[in-house]
Amino acid sequence: MFDFFLNIIIFGTLGVLVLLSGRSLNRIQSVAETDIKDIFDRFFDRLPISKLDAMFNAGLEKGLRLLKVTALKTENFVHHHLNRLVAARKKENRDQVFPPSSPQDQSKV
């Protein structure tokens, strides 16, 4: 029972501390809020947003074009490699991709 009363006292004092700090925080924020808002407003007003947007769009366009060219080059490489494999297989007159492994199957080929 004694522990219960200690918990009530501790949480009561914690509630009072939160209440007092919350009331004083309004006074502090009203003074500091205008200064911080002014600083951020001045900072963002100085930024050339339209220039940054144009630079970002140009960089994105170049990156996407480079990605497209890379994908096409990779596709061409794979296509030519597959064509060489098919031509080599036709040159050797092999219709099967995997040759038979047993001697009986080889006589049928």
C-alpha positions as CSV (number, residue, x, y, z in Angstrom):
1,M,0.0,0.0,0.0
2,F,2.9,2.3,0.8
3,D,4.3,1.7,-2.8
4,F,0.9,2.8,-4.2
5,F,1.1,6.2,-2.4
6,L,4.6,6.7,-3.6
7,N,3.6,6.1,-7.2
8,I,0.7,8.6,-6.8
9,I,3.1,11.2,-5.4
10,I,5.7,10.7,-8.1
11,F,3.2,10.8,-11.0
12,G,1.4,13.8,-9.4
13,T,4.6,15.8,-9.3
14,L,5.4,14.7,-12.8
15,G,2.0,16.0,-13.9
16,V,2.7,19.3,-12.2
17,L,6.1,19.6,-13.9
18,V,4.5,18.9,-17.3
19,L,1.8,21.5,-16.6
20,L,4.3,24.2,-15.5
21,S,6.6,23.5,-18.4
22,G,3.8,23.6,-20.9
23,R,2.5,26.9,-19.6
24,S,6.0,28.5,-19.8
25,L,6.7,26.9,-23.2
26,N,3.9,29.1,-24.8
27,R,5.7,32.2,-23.7
28,I,9.1,31.0,-25.0
29,Q,7.7,29.9,-28.3
30,S,5.9,33.2,-29.0
31,V,9.2,35.0,-28.8
32,A,11.4,32.4,-30.6
33,E,8.8,31.4,-33.2
34,T,8.9,34.7,-35.0
35,D,12.7,34.8,-35.1
36,I,12.9,31.2,-36.5
37,K,10.1,31.8,-39.0
38,D,11.8,35.0,-40.2
39,I,15.1,33.2,-40.6
40,F,13.6,30.3,-42.6
41,D,11.5,32.7,-44.7
42,R,14.5,34.8,-45.6
43,F,16.5,31.7,-46.4
44,F,13.9,30.2,-48.7
45,D,13.2,33.5,-50.3
46,R,16.9,33.7,-51.3
47,L,16.9,30.2,-52.9
48,P,16.5,30.2,-56.7
49,I,13.8,27.4,-56.7
50,S,13.1,27.7,-60.4
51,K,16.8,27.3,-61.3
52,L,17.2,24.4,-59.0
53,D,14.1,22.8,-60.5
54,A,15.5,23.3,-64.0
55,M,18.9,21.8,-63.0
56,F,17.2,18.8,-61.4
57,N,15.0,18.2,-64.5
58,A,18.1,18.5,-66.8
59,G,20.0,16.1,-64.7
60,L,17.1,13.6,-64.5
61,E,16.7,13.8,-68.3
62,K,20.4,13.1,-68.9
63,G,20.3,10.2,-66.4
64,L,17.3,8.6,-68.0
65,R,18.8,9.0,-71.5
66,L,22.0,7.4,-70.3
67,L,20.0,4.5,-68.7
68,K,18.1,4.0,-72.0
69,V,21.4,3.9,-74.0
70,T,22.9,1.5,-71.5
71,A,19.8,-0.8,-71.7
72,L,19.9,-0.7,-75.5
73,K,23.6,-1.5,-75.6
74,T,23.1,-4.4,-73.3
75,E,20.3,-5.7,-75.4
76,N,22.4,-5.5,-78.5
77,F,25.3,-7.3,-76.8
78,V,23.0,-10.2,-75.7
79,H,21.4,-10.4,-79.1
80,H,24.7,-10.6,-81.0
81,H,26.0,-13.1,-78.5
82,L,23.0,-15.3,-79.0
83,N,23.2,-15.0,-82.8
84,R,26.9,-16.2,-82.6
85,L,25.9,-19.2,-80.5
86,V,23.1,-20.2,-82.9
87,A,25.5,-19.8,-85.9
88,A,28.1,-21.9,-84.2
89,R,25.5,-24.6,-83.5
90,K,24.3,-24.6,-87.1
91,K,27.9,-24.7,-88.3
92,E,28.5,-27.9,-86.3
93,N,25.2,-29.3,-87.5
94,R,23.9,-29.8,-84.0
95,D,20.2,-29.7,-83.7
96,Q,20.2,-30.6,-80.0
97,V,21.5,-28.2,-77.4
98,F,22.6,-31.1,-75.2
99,P,24.3,-34.0,-77.0
100,P,23.3,-37.5,-75.9
101,S,25.5,-39.0,-73.2
102,S,25.2,-42.8,-73.8
103,P,26.8,-44.5,-76.8
104,Q,23.5,-46.0,-77.9
105,D,22.0,-42.5,-78.1
106,Q,25.0,-41.3,-80.1
107,S,24.4,-43.8,-82.9
108,K,20.9,-42.4,-83.4
109,V,22.3,-39.0,-84.1
